[in-house]
């Protein structure tokens, strides 16, 4: 349904107007490019400001808010690194663990729904689908209590568990659709050769689902990276905060040395930028298909 | 793939397949269904989240229905939704302009560029914007002073006697009861959400080349192209985004929590329902009441989702 509507077509295959393309830029083409650059300018402006101020002292900033001025104060970055590095390590730990463990849950479950029509499987399917309607906002307090009763307050494991549980429905939904596209003969042949479900998952499903799994992993990673209400509620110990929650804390406590703050923001952005650089195409694809399910 | 049918008779040989789904079922039961059920249960209690736990039936709900702060919050949401609809337009226009580019290469190039601001962590973007609004160091006040807009606004102010802009005083955008909501509404200019742009682009790419060619032969203006070809074809995407936006506006209070904290901003001007729920639960120790607010929010969202499903179905 929705997923099909937003499916990305590979570049070059757009039902586009290749035939109409001419080498010469017409006035209207230039107008379009100018419009896009104007929008891009405003979208990138905050990033420019962040990077620019990250090299300044407050005095330099007050004299010259928007230009690059020398000397560049790299020590801002060193100080900021010490402020945010714990948060970054915590977040990477939570995000990696959550992403890896989630797939141990969702791939077998998606395989179950895609491959077998057993008694009760339709009911189970609706058991998952109904959760898509349930907004997270009402669950905040009870979840806090559950974690409290499990003695997981102030522990990164609570965040990992929440990451795993939160991603189940969407991932099972998308992975099921994907596994259903795999030719049935492959599984039948494997079964004749004596491969059980686990073998079939390891030898057939996983090797074939690299791109969809990476897309889902990236989306989940971004989700964990950006989440802050749950960490703020569950984590008391400053050393255990994840990044977004930690930045809120720094923003609240820190004497406003803008240079160091901005350097901290920049450092916080670098890991996601790195992932983006290496997985650009998956990113574009994942954002347009996965966001709809949000 | 056609799923394999396992009949009840063959179940003894295949019982183990249920274990494939078991971990997910357990995870979802414990951390999604149980909290939801517990929240519904506790909405009927005077509960401080701990030892006070007393059944009071519908008192929480009747209190919520008559709570002026909650209704004010829903009013703020209605205002924000109205402006967010306007704020959807830049994304639609950007997607259409990108799609109309003749060069496939630059279309892809722009698409990638638009993703970049998106991968900056949301909290970083939020805090940079907060910095823009800072009364002393913020760029807004610098810009308004530098361009002479602020003195002008002060003159207009003294003419109408608003008392908002005063000569020689920097407006405290996020700390002034009169300026809070306008600041939040302007937040995130130019309001081009990359997710929105990519979704619209995916819809636009389904437009057949021949339709454009026919339109060109008929000498159609580009505004008519927009009105008769492009907008009708992305209508379902616009609807999806509209519903997602409304649901998101109803339930996301992260921005408000970071900017305005537990007081909900100056004079509680920015106390949205989600933030009010949070404050009741974690500041005022009224977890039962907070659960009731959560359920009201949930009902709102459910009704909106259902309305949307009806709309989309009629259209198709």
Interface residues (C-beta under 8 A of the other chain):
Chain A: X2 X5 X6 X7 X8 X9 X11 X12 X14 X15 X16 X17 X18 X19 X20 X21 X22 X28 X29 X32 X33 X35 X36 X39 X40 X42 X43 X44 X46 X47 X49 X50 X61 X62 X65 X66 X104 X105 X106 X108 X109 X111 X112 X113 X114 X115 X116 X117 X118 X119 X124 X127 X128 X131 X133 X134 X135 X136 X137 X138 X139 X140 X141 X142 X143 X144 X145 X146 X161 X162 X164 X165 X166 X168 X169 X172 X179 X180 X181 X182 X183 X184 X187 X197 X222 X225 X226 X228 X229 X233 X243 X244 X247 X248 X251 X256 X258 X261 X262 X265 X268 X269 X272 X273 X275 X276 X280 X283 X284 X287 X288 X291 X292 X294
Chain B: X1 X2 X3 X4 X5 X6 X7 X8 X11 X14 X16 X17 X18 X20 X21 X23 X24 X25 X27 X28 X30 X31 X32 X33 X34 X35 X36 X38 X39 X42 X49 X90 X94 X97 X98 X100 X101 X102 X103 X104 X106 X107 X108 X110 X111 X112 X113 X114 X115 X116 X117 X118 X119 X120 X121 X122 X123 X124 X125 X127 X128 X129 X130 X131 X132 X137 X139 X142 X189 X190 X192 X194 X195 X198 X199 X201 X202 X203 X205 X206 X207 X208 X209 X212 X213 X216 X222 X236 X237 X240 X244 X247 X250 X251 X253 X254 X257 X258 X274 X277 X278 X281 X282 X287 X290 X291 X294 X295 X297 X298 X301 X302 X305
